[in-house]
């Protein structure tokens, strides 16, 4: 029996990435030959970056940006991940025109963190962010607190921070999450911190919740959160899953791990070239899905390649 293939209808760019890419394409089309610089990769997908580079988008790193002098006549694109206030100040000092493509969800989160930071400075509290250290969005969020927030990557790090005093169980706290993280992992971290803080004060869980000493904020993007449940169902409904994403995609790692937890025959690839015939058996139902940074056109190319894959004779 031949292989059958289906593309997950919910995979592909999230709204924030779509908005940023459309803005870049619109600017480049309206002003041929313009100097449009993206501070960091506009999307964590190598194939899409190559496509946009061919249209004239120039990706620069932080060191290149810092080294640039007067940039009158040049445009700096702020990608969906957002940036700290210091970046905007530096761009203005260099006379860049700014095309701000920060995702509205991230923009609102930055505002909420600034407001929380102002509150916490008054009561001696601490602000925690569940996220990946060094991730572009997290750096932008950290910048809203002048670097004063504490970043927590996982449960192990939470315990380490409590142990070394990086998190003070005796102080009030507010907890936020990077918008693209796992809601289940975030919930587990919040529950762990709540338990430790309550025990430190000798309170029952009910007494502690009533105290207001820990404030947990729902800051994970609803589009990302709903995608997790849908992706679980998609992975379970197929024999083989081809998960397509760039190697540097943080969201891609989270979603790949999710698929893998549901379907052991989940394979991670970045392009059709990564497909291996030995992954398939005669008559397999193959599901193709990807990260919020994976373009639809790439998912379609992978699906087309599967249709022509040769299944080993002994499968």
ZAMAR-384421 format. One line per field, with one value per residue (C-alpha): residue number from 1; x, y, z. Coordinates in Angstrom, 1 decimal. Example, Ala and Ser with C-alpha at 12.3 -4.5 7.8 and 13.67 -1.06 7.14 Angstrom:
pos 1,2
x 12.3,13.7
y -4.5,-1.1
z 7.8,7.1
//
This chain:
pos 1,2,3,4,5,6,7,8,9,10,11,12,13,14,15,16,17,18,19,20,21,22,23,24,25,26,27,28,29,30,31,32,33,34,35,36,37,38,39,40,41,42,43,44,45,46,47,48,49,50,51,52,53,54,55,56,57,58,59,60,61,62,63,64,65,66,67,68,69,70,71,72,73,74,75,76,77,78,79,80,81,82,83,84,85,86,87,88,89,90,91,92,93,94,95,96,97,98,99,100,101,102,103,104,105,106,107,108,109,110,111,112,113,114,115,116,117,118,119,120,121,122,123,124,125,126,127,128,129,130,131,132,133,134,135,136,137,138,139,140,141,142,143,144,145,146,147,148,149,150,151,152,153,154,155,156,157,158,159,160,161,162,163,164,165,166,167,168,169,170,171,172,173,174,175,176,177,178,179,180,181,182,183,184,185,186,187,188,189,190,191,192,193,194,195,196,197,198,199,200,201,202,203,204,205,206,207,208,209,210,211,212,213,214,215,216,217,218,219,220,221,222,223,224,225,226,227,228,229,230,231,232,233,234,235,236,237,238,239,240,241,242,243,244,245,246,247,248,249,250,251,252,253,254,255,256,257,258,259,260,261,262,263,264,265,266,267,268,269,270,271,272,273,274,275,276,277,278,279,280,281,282,283,284,285,286,287,288,289,290,291,292,293,294,295,296,297,298,299,300,301,302,303,304,305,306,307,308,309,310,311,312,313,314,315
x 0.0,1.3,2.0,-0.7,0.3,-1.5,-0.3,-1.4,-3.8,-2.8,1.0,2.8,3.6,1.9,0.2,3.1,5.6,3.2,2.8,6.5,7.3,4.4,5.7,9.2,8.0,5.8,8.6,11.0,8.4,7.4,11.0,13.3,16.9,16.1,18.4,16.2,18.0,16.5,18.1,18.4,16.7,13.1,12.1,14.1,13.9,16.8,14.8,12.6,15.5,17.1,13.9,13.7,17.4,16.9,14.3,16.8,16.3,19.7,19.9,22.4,23.6,23.9,27.6,27.1,24.3,26.4,29.3,27.2,27.5,25.2,22.4,20.3,18.3,18.4,15.5,15.8,13.2,12.3,11.1,8.1,10.2,10.5,13.4,14.4,14.0,17.8,17.6,15.2,17.3,20.5,18.6,17.4,20.9,22.1,19.3,17.7,14.1,12.3,9.8,8.5,7.0,6.9,4.0,1.0,0.9,4.6,4.0,1.2,3.3,6.2,3.7,2.4,5.9,6.8,3.7,4.5,8.1,6.9,4.6,7.3,9.9,7.5,6.9,10.4,9.1,10.7,9.7,10.2,10.0,9.7,11.7,14.9,18.0,19.3,16.1,15.3,11.8,13.2,15.9,13.2,11.1,14.2,14.9,11.5,12.9,16.4,17.7,16.2,13.9,14.9,14.8,13.8,14.3,12.9,12.2,15.8,16.8,14.0,15.4,18.9,17.8,15.9,19.0,21.5,19.3,18.5,14.8,13.9,11.0,10.3,9.6,6.4,6.7,5.0,5.5,5.2,6.0,7.6,4.7,5.8,6.4,4.5,1.5,1.8,5.5,4.6,1.8,4.2,6.7,4.1,2.8,6.3,7.1,3.7,4.4,7.9,6.7,3.8,6.0,8.6,5.9,4.3,1.0,-1.5,-2.0,-5.3,-3.8,-1.0,-3.3,-5.3,-2.2,-1.5,2.2,2.5,0.8,0.8,0.1,-1.4,1.0,1.4,0.0,-3.5,-2.7,0.4,-1.4,-4.2,-1.8,-0.3,-3.6,-4.3,-0.8,-1.1,-4.2,-2.5,0.6,-1.6,-3.6,-0.6,1.9,4.8,5.3,7.7,8.2,9.7,11.5,14.8,17.4,17.5,13.8,12.9,9.3,10.3,12.1,9.0,6.6,8.9,9.3,5.5,5.0,7.7,6.0,2.8,4.3,7.7,8.0,8.4,11.4,12.8,13.8,14.5,13.9,12.7,16.4,16.3,13.7,14.9,13.0,13.8,11.5,8.4,6.6,4.2,0.8,1.9,-0.1,2.4,1.7,3.6,3.7,6.0,6.7,5.3,8.4,7.8,6.4,3.4,5.3,8.0,5.5,4.0,7.4,8.0,4.5,5.2,8.5,6.8,4.5,7.5,9.4,10.4,9.5,12.2,11.1,11.4,9.2
y 0.0,3.5,6.1,8.7,12.2,15.0,18.5,19.7,22.6,24.5,24.4,27.3,30.9,32.4,35.7,37.7,36.2,36.5,40.2,40.8,39.0,40.7,44.1,43.3,42.2,45.3,47.7,46.0,45.9,49.6,50.9,48.9,49.0,50.2,49.4,47.2,45.5,42.9,42.9,39.2,36.6,37.6,34.0,30.9,29.1,28.9,28.3,31.3,33.5,32.6,33.5,36.9,37.6,37.2,39.9,42.3,41.8,42.0,40.2,41.7,40.6,42.7,43.3,44.5,46.8,48.2,48.9,50.9,54.6,57.2,55.2,58.0,56.6,53.0,51.2,48.8,46.1,45.1,41.5,39.9,38.8,42.5,44.4,46.1,49.9,50.3,49.0,51.7,54.4,53.2,53.0,56.6,57.7,56.2,57.9,54.7,54.7,52.0,49.4,48.0,44.5,43.4,41.0,42.7,39.8,40.4,44.1,43.8,41.4,43.9,46.5,44.2,43.4,47.1,47.7,44.7,45.8,49.2,47.5,45.1,47.8,49.4,46.3,44.7,41.9,39.9,39.3,35.9,35.0,31.4,31.4,30.5,32.5,34.5,34.1,37.3,37.7,37.0,39.7,42.1,41.2,41.4,44.9,46.1,45.6,47.0,43.5,43.0,40.0,36.4,34.0,30.5,27.9,24.7,23.0,22.2,25.8,26.9,24.7,26.0,29.6,28.9,27.1,29.9,32.8,33.9,33.5,34.6,32.6,35.3,38.1,38.6,37.5,37.8,35.1,35.6,33.3,33.8,33.7,30.6,28.2,25.1,26.0,22.6,23.2,26.8,25.5,22.9,25.6,27.9,25.1,24.2,27.8,28.2,25.0,26.2,29.7,28.4,25.9,28.6,30.7,27.7,28.3,25.9,26.1,27.8,30.4,31.1,31.6,34.1,36.0,37.3,36.8,35.0,36.4,34.2,35.8,34.0,35.3,32.4,33.2,31.6,30.7,28.8,27.2,25.9,24.6,22.2,20.3,20.1,18.9,16.1,14.9,15.2,13.3,10.5,10.1,9.3,6.5,8.7,12.4,14.6,17.7,20.6,23.5,25.4,24.0,27.3,27.5,27.4,26.9,24.1,22.2,22.5,21.3,18.5,17.2,17.3,15.3,12.8,12.3,11.2,9.4,7.7,7.7,11.5,12.7,16.2,17.7,21.2,20.5,17.7,16.7,15.3,12.6,9.0,6.1,3.8,5.8,4.5,1.2,0.2,1.9,4.4,7.5,10.3,13.6,16.7,19.6,22.3,25.2,28.7,29.7,27.1,28.5,26.7,26.4,24.4,22.0,21.5,20.7,18.1,16.6,16.4,14.7,12.1,11.2,10.1,8.4,4.8,2.5,-0.2,-3.6,-5.3,-2.9
z 0.0,-0.8,1.9,2.6,3.8,5.5,6.5,9.9,9.1,12.3,11.7,10.0,11.0,14.0,13.6,14.8,12.5,9.5,10.3,10.5,7.2,5.4,6.6,5.4,2.0,1.7,2.5,0.0,-2.7,-2.2,-2.1,-4.4,-3.3,0.2,3.0,5.3,8.2,10.5,13.9,14.3,12.2,11.4,11.7,13.0,9.7,7.3,4.1,4.8,5.6,2.3,0.5,2.2,1.7,-2.0,-1.8,-0.2,3.6,5.4,8.7,11.2,14.6,17.7,17.2,13.7,14.9,17.7,15.3,12.8,12.8,11.3,9.5,8.0,5.1,6.5,8.2,11.1,11.4,14.9,14.6,16.3,19.3,20.4,21.8,25.1,25.4,25.0,21.4,20.4,22.1,20.2,16.9,17.4,18.2,14.9,13.0,11.9,10.7,12.7,11.3,14.6,13.9,17.6,18.0,19.6,22.2,23.1,23.1,25.7,27.8,27.8,29.1,31.8,33.0,33.2,35.3,37.6,38.0,39.2,41.8,43.0,43.5,46.0,48.1,47.8,45.6,42.8,39.2,37.6,33.9,32.6,29.5,27.6,28.7,25.8,23.7,21.8,23.3,26.8,26.4,25.4,28.5,30.7,29.4,30.7,34.2,33.6,33.9,37.3,36.6,37.3,34.4,35.1,32.4,34.1,37.4,38.1,37.7,40.0,42.7,42.1,42.3,45.6,47.0,46.1,47.0,43.5,44.5,48.0,49.3,51.9,49.3,47.3,43.7,40.3,37.7,33.9,31.0,27.6,25.1,23.3,26.2,27.2,29.4,31.2,32.1,33.2,35.4,37.0,37.8,39.3,41.5,42.6,43.6,45.3,47.4,48.4,49.4,51.4,53.3,54.0,55.7,57.4,55.6,54.2,50.4,51.0,53.4,51.0,48.0,50.1,51.0,47.5,48.0,44.7,41.6,38.5,35.2,32.1,29.5,27.0,23.6,23.2,19.6,20.7,23.7,21.5,19.0,21.6,22.1,18.4,17.7,20.3,18.5,15.1,16.2,17.7,14.5,12.3,12.1,11.3,12.1,10.1,12.3,10.2,11.8,11.9,14.2,16.2,16.8,20.5,19.7,17.3,20.1,22.4,19.8,18.5,22.0,22.4,19.2,20.2,23.6,21.8,18.8,19.1,15.3,15.2,13.0,13.0,9.7,8.4,4.7,2.3,1.9,5.5,4.7,5.1,3.3,6.2,8.5,6.6,6.3,3.6,4.0,6.7,7.4,7.5,9.2,8.4,10.9,12.1,14.4,14.5,12.5,9.7,6.5,4.8,1.5,3.2,4.8,1.3,-0.2,2.5,1.9,-1.9,-1.2,1.0,-1.9,-3.9,-1.1,-1.8,1.1,1.7,0.3,3.7,5.6
//
